[in-house]
């Protein structure tokens, strides 16, 4: 079971999402493109959180049902129910961790591009070698993170 503060915050996010979905179909909002865009962006930020929270609630419900069935049944059925309970507990933990991470405040700069300029500066050949190595390392790190990295210009 998740902490009460987490459930409260997630329920609040779900209520906000529902409110935004109602506002988005309002004719006054649809006639104002800038407000519509703001509301749609706010709603899209909550979409994944609400979806995972709904999965979390469904998993909790299934776990309660399985625990209620645990006492009833023969040996084979009890074993199957025990496995199901174990599986549901692990799913709940995974979903809870995802939700905790998703509720962390996001940095507004995360969605922006970054430009890194690497220059040799003074120092002769060693500075040029160092700048080349730094550029290669930076590109390798971006590839490891599976993000888009692109070299704009490169001169020797």
PyMOL commands that set and color helices and strands:
alter all, ss='L'
color gray80, all
select helices_A, chain A and resi 4-24+27-30+33-70+75-102+108-111+124-144
alter helices_A, ss='H'
color red, helices_A
deselect
rebuild
show_as cartoon
